[in-house]
Amino acid sequence: MTEIKSNREIWGRPFPIGGEWDAGYTPLREGVVQGRYTARRTLGSWDVVFQPLNGEPEQLLSTFPPTEEGEIQAKNFAVEKLEEVWARSR
């Protein structure tokens, strides 16, 4: 797996509050809910959500601290969830 870096490591500044980091979309396969996994920076946390493309409400999957370490943990969690879906759909 590719190493995930924080915004500070890449751009030299913290991730903006309200910003989203997109881990990717689910595969276009029968039996798989279409959507994307996202890590979102809020004032008090990093939230990992699944956003279905069928109009259903997004699902909060996990919350991490609003720190640089929490950012990396949230991004890794989002990627892991996406990879699980891809592995099951093969």
Secondary structure as the mmCIF struct_conf table of DSSP 4:
data_model
#
loop_
_struct_conf.conf_type_id
_struct_conf.id
_struct_conf.beg_label_comp_id
_struct_conf.beg_label_asym_id
_struct_conf.beg_label_seq_id
_struct_conf.end_label_comp_id
_struct_conf.end_label_asym_id
_struct_conf.end_label_seq_id
HELX_LH_PP_P HELX_LH_PP_P1 THR A 2 ILE A 4
HELX_RH_AL_P HELX_RH_AL_P1 ASN A 7 TRP A 11
BEND BEND1 GLY A 12 ARG A 13
HELX_LH_PP_P HELX_LH_PP_P2 PRO A 14 PRO A 16
TURN_TY1_P TURN_TY1_P1 ILE A 17 GLY A 18
STRN STRN1 GLU A 20 TYR A 25
BEND BEND2 LEU A 28 LEU A 28
TURN_TY1_P TURN_TY1_P2 GLU A 30 GLY A 31
BEND BEND3 VAL A 32 VAL A 32
STRN STRN2 GLY A 35 ARG A 41
BEND BEND4 LEU A 43 GLY A 44
STRN STRN3 TRP A 46 PRO A 52
TURN_TY1_P TURN_TY1_P3 LEU A 53 ASN A 54
BEND BEND5 GLY A 55 GLY A 55
HELX_LH_PP_P HELX_LH_PP_P3 GLU A 56 GLU A 58
STRN STRN4 GLN A 59 PHE A 64
BEND BEND6 PRO A 66 THR A 67
HELX_RH_AL_P HELX_RH_AL_P2 GLU A 68 ARG A 88
TURN_TY1_P TURN_TY1_P4 SER A 89 SER A 89
#
